[in-house]
Amino acid sequence: METRIEIQQYIPALQPEWDYFIANSRNGTFLFFRNYMDYHSDRFIDNSLLFRYKGKLIAVLPANREGDVLWSHQGLTYGGLVLSSKCTADRVLNIFSLLFSWLSEQGFSKLVYKCVPDIYHRYPSQEDLYALFRNNARLVARNLSTTVSIPCRIPFSQLRRRGIKRALSCGIVVQESSDLESFWRVLSENLSDRYNRLPVHTVEEMSLLKGRFPNNIRLFTACKGERVVAGCVIFEMDEWVHSQYISASPEGKEFGALDLLFHYLITDRYSDRKVFDFGQSTENKGSFLNSGLIAQKEGFGGRGIVYDTYELSW
């Protein structure tokens, strides 16, 4: 008979063990390191969980509590079970059984579970999807992201190639930069004018995170002379690259600055990586598709990857 799996609630003293596990997991990314998750600890009541087999960690769940609901951490775009190489399908099923029993005992009535998209897996890690199916979980959101498979990428569209030529003829220069404030002005003005909203992160928060993760968070800008006219904040780890923020000023759009920027990132800077993920182009849990936004990303050779969210109630 298999040894019983044990559940443990995260406490700060477990940070070294947690971070070591994330770094060596099948499907963990740097967003699950505690120095990233905890930067907004004032906004969320952390309720992350650890699962042990024979005393050793085999899985963790980044999570927070909101009333009687346990969420895959609301401060993260994704974040289901992070698994070790020792965590088999049977053990994942047992983890879910244990999790539901524990949540019920603790007064929870619902679990909202955001899967880690498979493009971020170092090794196949979809046992949780099977466990969700077995437990009659309900798919409540399916957001669509656009991802380039770099080793066999689809060529840029004619429109994007024309933009690259226009940017070069206008003297646009692309470079890695530390000038977050200049880019944040472009980003904030763009989001305010088009969508009447602000970036999820303040420039101070992004500066803090970039300082904590200098090898994972980078800023690239496209400049006309001394002026930042476009830019992109990149999250990178192992074989994947994700564009967290993308924006251009009206001048930058006229010059095709983003076309040149992404040409550089995909064909030069990150040509040795596996995937380049542009991020989601959907809203309202996936019920609305921003066709103009996704068409631009598809012009760089990107195609669809889903970010799924499930719910289970008892």
Secondary structure, DSSP 8 states (H G I E B T S, - for coil): -----EEEE--GGGHHHHHHHHHTSSS--GGGSHHHHGGGTTTSEE--EEEEETTEEEEEE-EEEETTEEEE-TTSS----EE-TT--HHHHHHHHHHHHHHHHHTT--EEEEE---GGG-SS---HHHHHHHHTT-EEEEEEEEEEEEGGG-----HHHHHHHHHHHHTT-EEEEE--HHHHHHHHHHHHHHHHS---SS-HHHHHHHHHH-TTTEEEEEEEETTEEEEEEEEEEETTEEEEEEEEE-HHHHHHTHHHHHHHHIIIIITTTSSEEEEEE-EEGGGTEE-HHHHHHHHTTT-EEEEEEEEEEE-
